[in-house]
Each structure stands twice: as structure tokens, then as C-alpha cells.
Amino acid sequence: MCAEVQHARTSHANDAPVGFINRLPANSGTANTIAHVRDLQVDARRERDEMRRGLDSLGIGFWDWDIPSLEVWYSSHIYDLLGYDRDDPVWHANIFHGMIHPDDLEATEANLDAVIYAGEETYRAEFRVPHKDGHWVWIEAVARVVIRAADGTALRMTGRFAGIDQRKQEQADAAFLDALTSALLPLHDATDIQNCALARLGDYLGVDRISFGCFDTQRRMVFKTNWTRDGRPPLGGAWPSHIVTDSVRGTLRSGRQLAIADVTQDTRTCAADKVAIFRETGTNAFVATPLIISGKVEALLLVCQSTPRDWKPHELALIDTVGRRLWDAVLRARAIERSEADKALLALALRLAKIGAREKNYSTGEITESENFYEVIGHPNASMMSVDEYLSHVHPEDRDLVNATLVRRRKERGDEVCTLEHRIITADEQIRHIILTAKYHGPVSIDGTPSGYSSIFVHDATAQRERELAANNANSQLLKQSRLSAMGVMASTLAHELNQPLATAANYLSLIQSLTESGGRTKAKETNTYIGRALTKVLEAGEIIRRIRSFTADGEVNTAPHGLRDLVFRALSSLFGRAGSAEIAIINAVPKAILVQVEPMLVEHAISNVVRNAVDAMAGQTGGRLLITAVPRADTISLEIADNGPGIRADMADNIFSPFVTNKAQGTGLGLAISRTMVEAIGGKILLKRHAPGDTAFCLCLPRAATPEHEHEG
């Protein structure tokens, strides 16, 4: 019997193991059957011996129970399950019942009664029995009744038994993970999630300390969340970098879990200096689980034990799973925090911009509105307003348009954004200007019923429209003032430009009058000459009026190629009879071949204005000299008018082309301002090149006319 365990029935009831009693009554009709059963015991033992030899070779545990005799036979696999040697003393026959954990005894006996007395054919039970080293081992026992008495009482059961520690552990781990997930789901704060997960995992594994850390900006692992048992000090702060060997660091960086059963024995941690540091932190065994985002380690779950610990595979798998679920929950919490922050920021932006938002899901009927939606439309106490209710507040003059637009957009696909401005009457009977932007998203059913969702934004544009109205009024006033100013400028321009030809014509008429009064016939030819010149100047004044009116009306000028030397000559001819001009040397050094694309009258007047200013400035000066030259550029001609007069003061040089800036006692200050306008009208520009005493120069940059040679150059 060395390879099997059996027990002969004892006559002492007290010898029966705890948790088991003989359930067969002494006067039962079953007693008539027992004698026959005893005759079969010899055959049963023979069968057991044969079965034992086969089952031992397969590593399967079987048992056979002779119920009336209380004799139970177990295959030798029982030794392996409970950690006993084959030569250890034998146990009581009902080992599965006499050693069952108290928490499992009631259910086990109930299953047994159902088979023995209630006619159930199959016995199945799961229970714990003690291992030789003291820990509990889960056993699953399954059997069938093979012999029953005439009254149905079971007389013999045969079945199998197996250790189910792994299955029970898997079930416990799964239940723990389900409970942990349920506990984490309601939490939205990352710190609360970490504290909850660490405390539950620590209690379940029975470890001393668990820490959760993330890398800081210097890529140091910092543990801000810690759980400890019985007041042990937390790890806290940054994990000392010198405690991590290259081997440990390489394992973690690769994203693999690191398990150390004993820091004093493991080659990765057993260096004397590192063991001392581990002891300072109360760590003799630990599991480090790296947590990864986008292929990069971002966090670490560290489970520590103050004593050496042989980490079981299911513990490592559980720690890894908890770490990943914890990290997912932390990321979810952070995403929710960012989402809430984004929502708050969006709500603030909408409020500051006076924009309300509303979305309706036509499939579910759900409506989502921003907090300020009804404030924007002036009905702060309203909520979930229907389209008809909204239309009831729209200004009567705009109601039909708004209704038609919203209905049309609801029946169409939302490929385009609809924008509609209208007025709405607020709760306090004020009128607001609302810009409504709507878009429908999703398909439309055959009958035209929308099944997607619509987005509507309302913007309070009242202040904007009031500003626009005020701006329009201001623009009207400004336009009126501008017209008056333009009339004044035109009057000043006409007065300035007509002054010279009319003054010249007046001089000619004065000469004619003098000749007529003298009565000399010999003067008739000279008189006719002066009459012709006076007439020319009067016609010139009329042409000036016509061109200035045309220019001020539409700002357009007609340009054509003209010889620049001739334009300068005609401009200088206007100086005829001007005081002081005879004492000044005026030199026209412009080459004859130079052509400019200009309106001649404008250029002539611009040149004459600059020349007159120079002549007036040099009045009474001995040796006055004015030189006019031209230099061709790529697309322009630079006409320079230089004199050796007294120059221009520095405080006037910067504003020399501004209206009413002049150093003449009787000047209007409009000559150079008008000249700039005329030159710019033909696409040129005028500038003060030099203004020092004895060397003053103005430069007119005029568009160069295309010549055959110039075209070839271009």
C-alpha cells in the first residue's frame, strides 16, 4: 500500500475526521445490501491496483470511496498536490473532508448530501486543503455514483481530483482587475486614480510599498504618488540615478518589466554600494514596470518588498496589467482635464466674442447649447427654445426670411454654410442685430426628414452695426468737409496757376494801352504782336481751368511722348517780364533727344513753379545761376533744377511739399504742393535733393517715353 492511501473503518465515532459523519442510519434497509458490497471489496482492491498503475503514469489523481465502510482510496497524485513524500504517514480516509477550509465546508457537504441521498449522479466540489508547508491548496473533486442501494442510497463513488490553484488564482486576479476598473471609472482626478490603484494593488499582493512616477523635464524619474503599508516611509522624490545600473536602465528603456527577487543576490543590483542604497530605501525585492506612450517610456510603476520575494508569474502579469490600466486611466483623466479646460476656454471665448452655439442631433432629439446662447439673443431666462419659439422673437420684417432659410437648410445637405443677418426683439423690448450661421451635417431621408445634426452659431452684431452707423455718419460729414476742402484746394490751385498767365496778359495789355495812347502808327506792328501774346496767355488760362477741372473730377490724365527740352523751354517762357529774372543766368542743358511720357501742361507748370521759387529766392543776388539738366535712367528721366541761391532752412526741408509751407512774405505755400500733385498724377515724383546755401536742387523723376532705341534696350 505504499503507493496508495487507505483507511480502515474505525469503531470509534470520535475518530471520524472533523467535518464528516457517517450519514447511513443503523437500521437502514441499506444494511441488507452492505454484505453483498463487502463481497465485492476484493474485486475493488484488484481494480484499484490496476487503475493506480495506469493513473500514476499519467499524473492524474483518482479516488474511490466505499461509503458504508468509509474506506477511501486515493491515487498517489495526492502526494504531489499536498507536498508529502511517499513514505509519510497515511491520513484519514476522508482527507478531502476532514481537512477542508472552514469557509468551504458547508457547500462541500451540501453537494455530498445531494449525491448520497437526493439521487444526484455527479458530485462536484471545489475546496481548499492545507499543503504540507502550511499554505492552502485548491482542489477540485468530481465523482459519479457507481453503486446504489435498493432505496437509492449511494454506496460507492468513483471520480478524479486535481489541483486548481492556477485557475482560482486567475479567477481571483480577474475579479480584482474588474473591481479595480470599476473603482477607477468614476474618478477623474489623476492623483485620485493613482492613489486608488496603488492602495488596491498593495493590499491584494501584500507588498510593503508601491510608487508611481513620471519623467520630469530632465528625464529623471520622479515618484509623486506613493502607497505604503504600516507607516513605512514612501520612496518619494526622484529615484537616485546612481542606483540604476546600465543593465537595469537598458531593460526599462526597452519597455520590458524588471523583477528582482533579492537585490543582494541579483547580479544587476548586488554591488555593495547599490545594496546599501536599496537598504536605505527599505527595498530588498522589487518589480519595475515601464509604461509607454508612442514607443517611449514615460512612467514607471514600482512595487517594492522589504524582504526577498520570489515573484510569481501571475503577480508579474497582474502588476503589468494594473500598470497599463492605471496609465490608461491617468491619460484619460488628463484628457478629461484638458477637455474641461478647453471647454472652459471655449465658453470664455464665446462669451467675450458674444457668440452663442447650439447643436441638435435629429436622430436622438438631443440639444446642446452654450451657456451664453440665450444671453446673446437677449433672452437669458429661456432654455431649449424651439425654432418656432425663436422665430416668434425675430423682428416681423425679418421673420419670413429667417423661417424660409432655416427650413430650406434643414431639408438640404449641409455642404454649405448659411449666414443670415436679422433683427431680434429681446426680452426687454430692445432690438439686436444677430448674425446667424448654420450648417446641417449628415444625410437626409427620402421624405426630407433630417437624420444628422445641425450646428447654429449666433453672434450679437449690435455694437458693430452701431459703430458702422456712426462711422457712416462720420464718413458723410468727412466727405462733406472733404468736398469743401477740395473746393478750397481747387480755388487755391486755380488762383495760383492762373496768376502767372493772367499777370503776363495784363502786362501785354498795359503795353498795348501805352502804345495806343502814344498814337504812333509805327507801333502798330508791335501792338499786334502784344495783342497776340496777350490773347495766347488768356487762352492758356482757360486751358488751365479746363485741365484742372478734368483732373480734379476723375484724377485721370492723358499722357504722350514729348521732348523734355521743349517742355522746359515753354516753362521758362512763362518767366517773361518777371522781376529779377533778367539778372539770373538760366541754363537749359537738357538734351534734345530725351523724350518723356507725360501730360505737357502738368509738367510745364511743375517746372515753372520750381523755377519761379528759385528765381524769387535769388532776387537781388549777384551772380545768380540756375542750371537745368536731365539724366536718363532705366525707366525714368531725372530732371534736376539746381541753383546757387541761399538754400532752404533745415526745419522747412522736411515739409517743403506740404501745403501752406513757404518762406516768402507774400507766398501761398501751394506751389510745390501743387507741383507734387501734378508730377505724381503722371506717374512721376518730385523731391528735394539738396538744400544747402549755394547748392539747392530739386529732382523731377518723369516716366521715360519709349523710343526705338529704348524699346530695343528693353
C-alpha positions in Angstrom: 0.0 0.0 0.0 3.0 2.3 -0.2 1.7 3.9 -3.4 -1.8 4.5 -2.2 -3.6 5.9 0.8 -6.4 4.0 2.6 -8.2 3.9 5.9 -10.0 1.0 7.6 -13.2 1.9 9.3 -12.8 2.7 13.0 -15.3 1.7 15.6 -15.0 4.9 17.5 -17.2 7.8 16.3 -14.8 10.3 17.8 -12.1 9.0 15.4 -14.1 10.4 12.5 -12.4 13.4 10.9 -13.7 16.9 11.5 -16.5 17.8 9.0 -17.5 14.3 8.2 -20.0 11.9 9.8 -21.4 8.6 8.7 -24.8 9.5 7.2 -26.1 5.9 6.9 -28.7 5.1 9.7 -28.0 1.8 11.6 -31.5 0.4 10.9 -31.5 1.4 7.2 -32.7 -1.1 4.6 -29.3 -0.5 3.0 -27.8 -2.9 5.6 -29.1 -5.8 3.6 -27.0 -4.6 0.7 -23.8 -4.0 2.6 -23.0 -7.7 2.9 -23.1 -8.0 -0.8 -20.9 -4.9 -1.2 -18.3 -6.4 1.2 -18.0 -9.4 -1.1 -17.1 -7.1 -3.8 -14.3 -5.3 -1.9 -11.7 -7.9 -3.0 -12.6 -7.2 -6.6 -12.5 -3.4 -5.9 -9.0 -3.6 -4.5 -7.8 -5.5 -7.5 -9.3 -2.9 -9.8 -7.7 -0.1 -7.8 -4.3 -1.7 -8.1 -4.6 -1.9 -11.9 -6.0 1.6 -12.1 -3.3 3.0 -9.9 -0.5 1.8 -12.1 -2.1 3.4 -15.1 -3.0 6.7 -13.5 0.3 7.2 -11.8 1.9 7.1 -15.2 -0.4 9.8 -16.5 -0.1 12.1 -13.4 -3.9 12.1 -12.9 -5.5 11.9 -9.4 -8.4 9.5 -8.9 -10.3 8.4 -5.8 -12.7 5.6 -4.9 -15.0 5.8 -1.9 -16.7 2.8 -0.3 -19.3 4.8 1.6 -20.6 2.2 4.1 -17.1 1.3 5.2 -15.8 4.8 5.0 -12.8 3.5 3.1 -11.4 5.9 0.6 -8.7 5.2 -1.9 -6.6 8.0 -3.4 -4.1 7.6 -6.2 -0.5 8.7 -5.4 -1.0 12.0 -7.1 -2.3 13.3 -3.8 1.3 13.3 -2.5 2.3 15.7 -5.3 -0.6 18.1 -4.7 -0.1 18.4 -1.0 3.7 18.2 -0.9 4.1 14.9 1.0 6.7 12.2 0.4 5.6 8.7 -0.4 6.8 7.4 2.9 5.0 10.0 5.0 2.3 8.6 7.4 -1.1 7.9 5.9 -4.0 10.2 6.6 -7.7 9.7 7.4 -9.7 8.2 4.7 -11.8 11.3 4.2 -8.9 13.7 3.7 -10.9 16.0 1.4 -13.5 16.5 4.1 -11.5 16.3 7.3 -9.0 19.0 6.2 -11.3 21.3 4.2 -11.1 25.0 4.9 -14.0 26.1 7.2 -15.2 28.6 4.6 -15.7 25.8 2.0 -17.1 23.0 4.3 -20.8 23.9 4.2 -21.0 23.9 0.4 -19.0 20.8 0.1 -21.2 18.8 2.5 -24.3 20.1 0.8 -23.1 18.7 -2.6 -22.2 15.4 -0.9 -25.7 15.0 0.6 -27.3 15.7 -2.7 -25.5 12.8 -4.3 -25.8 10.3 -1.4 -29.5 10.9 -0.5 -31.1 13.1 -3.2 -30.2 10.9 -6.1 -27.8 13.3 -7.9 -25.5 11.2 -10.0 -22.5 13.6 -10.1 -20.6 15.0 -7.2 -18.6 18.2 -7.9 -16.9 20.4 -5.3 -14.1 23.0 -5.1 -12.4 23.5 -1.7 -9.1 24.3 0.0 -7.0 21.8 2.0 -3.7 22.6 3.7 -0.4 21.9 2.0 2.4 20.4 4.0 4.2 23.8 4.2 1.0 25.4 5.6 -0.5 27.2 2.6 -3.9 26.3 1.3 -4.3 24.3 -1.9 -7.4 24.5 -4.1 -8.7 21.0 -5.0 -11.5 20.2 -7.5 -13.1 16.8 -6.8 -15.5 15.2 -9.3 -17.1 11.8 -8.9 -20.1 9.7 -10.0 -22.1 7.1 -8.0 -21.4 3.6 -9.3 -23.4 1.6 -6.8 -26.7 2.5 -5.1 -28.8 0.5 -2.6 -32.3 -0.6 -3.4 -33.7 2.6 -1.7 -31.4 4.8 -3.8 -28.7 5.5 -1.2 -25.3 5.8 -2.7 -22.9 3.0 -1.7 -19.8 3.7 -3.9 -18.4 6.7 -5.6 -15.5 6.9 -8.1 -14.0 10.1 -9.5 -11.0 12.3 -10.1 -9.3 15.1 -8.3 -7.0 17.9 -9.4 -5.3 20.9 -8.1 -6.9 24.1 -9.4 -4.7 26.8 -7.8 -3.8 28.3 -11.1 -7.4 28.6 -12.2 -8.5 30.0 -8.8 -5.6 32.5 -9.0 -6.7 33.5 -12.5 -10.2 33.9 -11.3 -9.1 36.0 -8.3 -6.9 38.2 -10.4 -9.7 38.7 -13.0 -12.1 39.6 -10.2 -9.5 42.0 -8.7 -9.0 43.7 -12.1 -12.7 44.0 -12.6 -13.2 45.6 -9.2 -10.2 47.9 -9.8 -11.6 49.0 -13.2 -15.0 49.7 -11.6 -13.3 51.7 -8.9 -11.2 53.8 -11.3 -14.0 54.6 -13.8 -15.8 57.2 -11.6 -12.5 59.0 -10.8 -11.5 62.0 -12.9 -8.5 63.3 -11.0 -5.2 61.8 -11.9 -3.9 61.8 -8.4 -7.0 60.1 -7.0 -6.7 57.4 -9.7 -3.1 56.7 -8.8 -3.8 56.6 -5.0 -6.8 54.2 -5.6 -4.9 51.8 -7.9 -1.8 51.7 -5.7 -3.7 51.0 -2.5 -5.8 48.2 -4.0 -2.8 46.6 -5.7 -0.7 46.8 -2.5 -3.4 45.2 -0.3 -4.0 42.4 -2.9 -0.4 41.5 -3.3 0.5 42.1 0.4 3.6 44.1 -0.5 5.2 46.9 1.6 5.3 49.9 -0.8 4.2 50.9 -4.3 5.2 54.1 -6.1 4.1 55.6 -9.4 6.4 58.1 -11.1 6.8 60.1 -14.3 9.8 61.6 -16.0 10.5 65.3 -15.4 11.9 67.8 -17.9 15.5 66.5 -17.1 14.3 62.9 -17.8 14.6 62.0 -14.1 12.0 59.5 -12.7 10.1 61.4 -10.0 7.7 59.5 -7.8 4.9 61.8 -6.6 2.3 59.2 -5.7 3.2 56.5 -3.1 1.4 53.9 -1.1 3.0 52.2 1.9 2.0 49.5 4.4 2.0 50.1 8.2 3.5 53.6 8.0 6.6 52.7 6.1 8.4 55.7 4.6 7.5 56.3 0.9 10.1 56.4 -1.8 9.3 59.9 -2.8 11.2 62.3 -5.0 13.5 61.3 -7.8 14.8 57.7 -7.9 18.6 58.1 -7.4 20.3 57.8 -10.7 23.3 56.0 -9.3 21.1 53.2 -8.0 20.3 52.1 -11.6 22.9 50.1 -13.3 23.3 50.0 -17.1 21.6 46.6 -17.2 18.6 47.9 -15.3 18.4 51.0 -17.3 18.6 49.1 -20.6 15.8 46.8 -19.5 13.5 49.6 -18.6 14.3 51.7 -21.7 13.4 48.7 -23.8 9.9 48.7 -22.2 10.4 45.3 -20.5 9.3 44.6 -17.0 12.2 44.1 -14.5 11.7 41.8 -11.5 14.3 41.5 -8.7 13.7 38.8 -6.1 16.7 39.7 -3.9 18.8 42.8 -4.5 21.7 41.2 -2.6 21.8 38.2 -4.9 20.9 39.5 -8.3 23.9 40.5 -10.5 22.1 43.6 -11.7 21.8 45.1 -8.2 24.2 43.2 -5.9 27.1 45.7 -6.0 27.9 46.8 -2.4 27.2 50.5 -2.9 23.9 49.8 -4.6 22.7 47.2 -2.0 23.4 49.8 0.7 21.2 52.4 -1.1 18.4 49.8 -1.6 18.5 49.0 2.1 18.3 52.7 2.9 15.0 52.8 1.0 13.7 49.6 2.6 13.8 47.6 -0.7 15.1 44.0 -0.9 12.9 43.0 -3.8 11.0 45.0 -6.4 9.2 44.9 -9.7 9.6 47.9 -12.1 7.1 48.1 -14.9 7.7 50.8 -17.6 4.7 52.5 -19.1 5.0 53.6 -22.7 3.4 56.3 -25.0 4.2 56.2 -28.7 7.1 53.8 -28.2 8.7 55.9 -25.4 8.9 55.2 -21.7 7.0 58.0 -19.9 6.1 56.5 -16.5 7.1 53.7 -14.1 5.1 51.5 -11.6 7.4 50.4 -8.8 6.3 47.6 -6.5 8.7 47.0 -3.5 9.1 44.5 -0.8 11.3 44.9 2.3 12.2 41.2 2.3 13.3 38.9 -0.5 10.4 37.7 -2.6 10.1 35.1 -5.3 7.7 36.9 -7.7 5.2 34.5 -9.2 4.4 34.8 -12.9 0.8 35.7 -12.2 2.0 38.5 -9.9 4.2 39.9 -12.6 1.4 39.7 -15.2 -1.0 41.3 -12.7 1.4 44.2 -12.0 1.9 44.7 -15.7 -1.9 44.8 -16.3 -2.6 47.1 -13.4 0.2 49.4 -14.6 -1.3 49.6 -18.1 -4.8 50.2 -16.8 -3.5 52.8 -14.4 -1.7 54.6 -17.1 -4.7 54.5 -19.4 -6.8 55.9 -16.6 -4.3 58.6 -15.9 -4.1 59.6 -19.5 -7.9 59.5 -19.7 -8.1 61.8 -16.7 -5.6 64.2 -18.2 -7.5 64.2 -21.4 -10.7 65.0 -19.5 -8.9 67.8 -17.6 -7.7 69.2 -20.9 -11.1 68.8 -22.4 -12.7 70.6 -19.5 -10.1 73.3 -19.7 -10.7 73.6 -23.5 -14.5 73.8 -22.9 -14.0 76.5 -20.2 -11.7 78.4 -22.6 -14.1 78.0 -25.4 -17.0 79.2 -23.2 -15.0 82.2 -22.2 -14.1 82.9 -25.8 -17.7 82.6 -26.9 -18.8 84.9 -24.1 -16.2 87.6 -24.8 -17.0 87.4 -28.5 -20.7 87.4 -27.8 -21.2 84.2 -29.8 -23.7 81.5 -28.8 -23.5 77.9 -30.0 -26.3 75.3 -30.4 -26.3 71.8 -31.8 -29.2 69.4 -32.4 -29.0 65.7 -33.1 -32.0 64.9 -35.2 -31.7 61.1 -34.6 -31.9 61.4 -30.8 -33.5 64.8 -30.4 -30.7 65.8 -28.1 -29.9 69.6 -28.0 -26.6 71.0 -26.7 -26.3 74.7 -26.1 -23.5 77.0 -24.9 -24.1 78.7 -21.6 -24.4 82.2 -23.2 -26.6 81.2 -26.1 -29.7 82.9 -24.8 -27.8 85.8 -23.4 -26.6 86.6 -26.9 -30.1 86.7 -28.3 -31.4 88.8 -25.4 -33.5 86.1 -23.6 -31.3 85.0 -20.7 -34.1 83.1 -18.9 -35.0 80.9 -21.9 -33.9 77.3 -22.4 -34.2 74.7 -25.1 -36.0 77.1 -27.4 -37.6 75.5 -30.4 -37.3 77.0 -33.9 -40.9 78.4 -33.7 -40.2 80.0 -30.4 -37.0 81.6 -31.8 -39.0 82.9 -34.8 -41.6 84.4 -32.5 -38.8 86.8 -31.2 -37.5 87.7 -34.7 -38.4 91.1 -35.9 -41.6 90.9 -38.0 -39.8 92.3 -41.1 -37.2 89.6 -41.0 -39.3 86.7 -39.8 -40.2 85.2 -43.2 -36.7 85.3 -44.5 -35.3 83.6 -41.4 -38.0 81.0 -41.4 -37.5 80.2 -45.1 -33.8 80.0 -44.7 -33.8 77.6 -41.7 -36.4 75.3 -43.2 -34.6 75.2 -46.5 -31.2 74.4 -44.9 -32.8 71.7 -42.7 -34.1 69.9 -45.8 -30.8 70.1 -47.7 -27.4 68.6 -47.3 -25.1 70.7 -45.2 -22.4 71.1 -47.8 -22.5 74.9 -47.5 -22.6 77.3 -44.6 -25.6 79.5 -44.4 -25.1 83.0 -42.9 -28.1 85.2 -42.2 -28.3 88.6 -40.5 -31.6 89.6 -38.9 -33.0 91.6 -36.0 -34.4 90.1 -32.9 -36.6 91.6 -30.2 -35.1 91.0 -26.7 -36.9 90.2 -23.5 -36.7 93.9 -22.5 -38.2 95.0 -25.9 -34.8 96.1 -27.4 -33.7 95.4 -30.9 -30.5 93.5 -31.5 -28.7 92.7 -34.8 -27.9 88.9 -34.9 -25.7 87.2 -37.4 -26.8 83.5 -37.6 -24.5 80.9 -39.1 -26.0 77.4 -39.7 -24.8 74.2 -41.2 -26.5 70.8 -41.4 -24.3 67.7 -41.2 -25.4 64.3 -42.4 -27.8 62.6 -44.9 -31.4 63.5 -45.5 -34.1 60.8 -45.8 -36.2 60.3 -48.8 -39.1 62.2 -47.3 -36.9 65.1 -46.5 -36.5 64.4 -42.8 -33.0 65.2 -41.5 -31.2 62.4 -39.6 -27.9 64.0 -38.9 -27.2 67.1 -36.7 -27.2 70.8 -37.2 -24.8 73.5 -35.8 -26.0 77.0 -35.3 -23.9 80.0 -34.1 -25.5 83.4 -33.2 -23.4 86.5 -32.9 -24.5 89.8 -31.4 -23.5 92.3 -34.0 -25.5 95.2 -32.5 -22.4 97.1 -31.3 -20.8 96.5 -34.6 -23.8 97.8 -36.6 -24.0 100.9 -34.3 -20.3 101.6 -34.9 -20.8 101.2 -38.6 -23.7 103.6 -38.5 -21.6 106.1 -36.5 -18.8 105.6 -39.0 -21.1 106.1 -41.9 -22.3 109.4 -40.3 -18.8 110.4 -39.7 -17.8 109.5 -43.2 -20.7 111.6 -44.6 -19.5 114.6 -42.5 -15.9 113.9 -43.6 -17.0 113.6 -47.2 -18.8 116.9 -46.9 -15.7 118.5 -45.4 -13.5 116.9 -48.0 -15.7 118.4 -50.7 -15.4 121.8 -49.2 -11.7 121.3 -48.7 -11.4 120.1 -52.3 -13.2 123.2 -53.5 -10.9 125.3 -51.5 -7.8 123.5 -52.9 -9.2 123.8 -56.4 -9.8 127.5 -55.8 -6.3 127.9 -54.4 -4.8 125.9 -57.3 -6.7 127.9 -59.9 -5.7 131.2 -58.2 -2.1 130.1 -58.1 -1.9 128.7 -61.6 -3.9 131.5 -63.3 -1.9 134.2 -61.6 1.0 133.9 -64.0 -0.7 133.8 -67.4 -3.2 136.5 -66.4 -0.4 138.6 -65.0 1.5 138.2 -68.2 -1.6 139.0 -70.3 -2.2 142.1 -68.1 1.4 143.2 -68.8 0.9 142.9 -72.5 -2.4 144.8 -72.3 -0.7 147.5 -70.4 2.0 147.8 -73.1 -0.8 147.9 -75.8 -2.5 150.7 -73.9 0.7 152.7 -73.7 1.4 152.2 -77.4 -2.2 153.2 -78.3 -2.0 156.4 -76.2 1.2 157.4 -78.0 -0.7 157.2 -81.3 2.3 156.2 -83.3 1.5 154.2 -86.5 4.9 152.8 -86.5 4.0 151.0 -83.3 1.0 149.2 -85.0 3.0 146.0 -85.8 4.4 145.9 -82.2 0.9 146.4 -80.9 -0.5 143.5 -82.8 2.3 141.3 -81.5 1.5 142.2 -77.9 -2.2 141.6 -78.6 -1.4 138.1 -79.9 0.7 137.4 -76.9 -2.0 138.6 -74.5 -4.6 136.5 -76.3 -2.3 133.4 -76.0 -2.0 133.9 -72.2 -5.7 134.4 -71.8 -6.4 131.1 -73.8 -3.7 129.5 -71.7 -5.6 130.5 -68.6 -8.8 128.9 -70.0 -6.9 125.7 -70.8 -5.6 125.6 -67.2 -9.1 125.9 -65.9 -10.3 123.1 -68.2 -7.5 120.7 -67.4 -7.6 121.3 -63.6 -11.3 120.7 -63.6 -10.9 117.5 -65.6 -8.0 116.3 -63.3 -9.9 117.0 -60.0 -13.1 115.4 -61.4 -11.7 111.9 -62.2 -8.0 112.1 -61.4 -7.1 110.8 -64.9 -4.6 112.4 -67.3 -3.7 111.7 -70.9 0.0 111.2 -71.5 2.0 111.1 -74.7 5.7 111.2 -75.7 7.1 114.8 -75.5 10.6 116.3 -75.9 11.7 117.2 -72.4 13.9 120.1 -73.6 10.9 121.8 -75.3 8.8 121.3 -72.1 11.5 123.1 -70.1 11.7 125.9 -72.7 8.0 126.6 -72.6 8.0 126.5 -68.8 10.9 129.1 -68.8 9.0 131.3 -71.3 6.4 131.9 -68.6 9.1 133.9 -66.7 8.9 136.7 -69.3 8.8 140.1 -67.5 9.2 138.5 -64.1 11.2 140.8 -61.8 14.8 139.7 -61.3 14.7 137.0 -63.9 16.8 139.1 -66.3 19.7 139.2 -63.7 19.8 135.5 -63.3 21.6 133.1 -65.7 19.1 130.3 -66.6 20.7 127.5 -68.5 18.6 124.8 -70.2 21.1 121.9 -70.6 18.5 119.2 -71.3 19.5 117.1 -74.4 17.1 117.4 -77.3 16.8 113.6 -77.8 15.2 112.9 -74.4 11.5 112.0 -74.5 9.2 111.7 -71.6 5.7 110.1 -71.4 3.7 113.0 -69.7 0.8 115.4 -69.9 2.7 118.5 -71.0 0.7 121.2 -69.2 1.2 119.5 -65.8 5.0 119.1 -66.3 5.4 122.6 -67.6 3.6 124.1 -64.5 5.5 121.9 -62.2 8.8 123.0 -63.7 7.8 126.7 -63.8 6.7 126.5 -60.1 10.2 125.2 -59.1 12.0 127.7 -61.3 9.9 130.7 -60.1 10.7 129.7 -56.5 14.4 129.6 -57.3 14.3 133.0 -59.1 12.4 134.6 -56.2 14.9 133.1 -53.8 17.9 134.6 -55.8 16.2 138.0 -56.3 18.8 140.8 -55.7 21.6 138.3 -55.6 24.7 139.0 -57.7 25.8 136.1 -60.0 22.6 134.1 -59.6 22.7 130.9 -61.7 20.1 128.2 -62.4 21.1 125.0 -64.2 18.6 122.5 -65.6 19.9 119.1 -66.6 18.5 115.6 -67.3 19.9 112.2 -66.9 18.2 109.1 -68.4 17.7 106.1 -66.1 16.2 102.7 -66.8 12.6 103.7 -67.0 12.7 107.3 -65.9 14.3 110.6 -66.7 15.8 112.5 -63.8 15.3 116.3 -64.4 17.4 118.3 -61.9 16.8 122.0 -61.3 19.8 123.4 -59.3 20.5 127.0 -58.2 23.2 128.7 -56.1 20.7 130.7 -54.0 20.5 131.0 -50.2 19.2 127.4 -49.8 16.3 126.1 -47.6 16.2 126.0 -43.8 16.5 122.6 -42.3 13.3 123.0 -40.4 11.4 123.6 -43.6 13.1 121.0 -45.8 11.2 118.0 -44.3 7.8 119.6 -45.1 8.7 121.6 -48.2 6.0 119.9 -50.2 3.2 120.3 -47.6 0.5 122.9 -48.4 1.0 126.4 -47.0 4.7 125.9 -46.1 6.6 128.9 -47.5 9.4 131.3 -46.6 8.0 134.0 -48.9 6.4 137.0 -47.2 3.6 137.1 -49.9 3.7 133.3 -50.8 0.7 131.0 -50.5 2.8 127.9 -49.9 0.9 126.0 -52.6 3.3 126.0 -55.5 5.4 122.9 -54.5 2.4 121.1 -53.1 0.6 121.5 -56.5 3.7 120.6 -58.4 4.0 117.3 -56.4 0.3 116.5 -57.2 0.9 117.2 -60.9 4.1 115.1 -61.1 2.6 112.2 -59.2 -0.5 112.3 -61.5 1.6 111.3 -64.4 3.4 108.6 -62.5 6.5 110.5 -61.5 7.7 112.0 -58.3 9.4 115.2 -57.1 11.9 115.5 -54.3 14.3 118.0 -52.7 17.7 116.6 -53.5 19.9 119.3 -51.8 19.1 122.4 -49.8 22.4 123.8 -48.6 23.2 127.5 -49.2 24.8 127.9 -52.7 23.7 124.4 -53.7 19.9 123.8 -53.8 18.5 121.2 -56.2 15.0 119.7 -56.9 14.7 116.5 -58.9 11.7 115.6 -61.0 11.6 111.8 -61.9 9.5 111.6 -65.0 8.4 108.4 -66.9 10.6 107.8 -69.9 8.9 107.6 -73.2 9.6 104.5 -75.4 11.9 105.2 -78.3 13.1 102.7 -80.9 16.4 102.5 -79.2 14.9 102.4 -75.8 12.5 99.6 -76.8 15.4 97.7 -78.2 17.2 98.1 -74.9 14.2 96.9 -73.0 
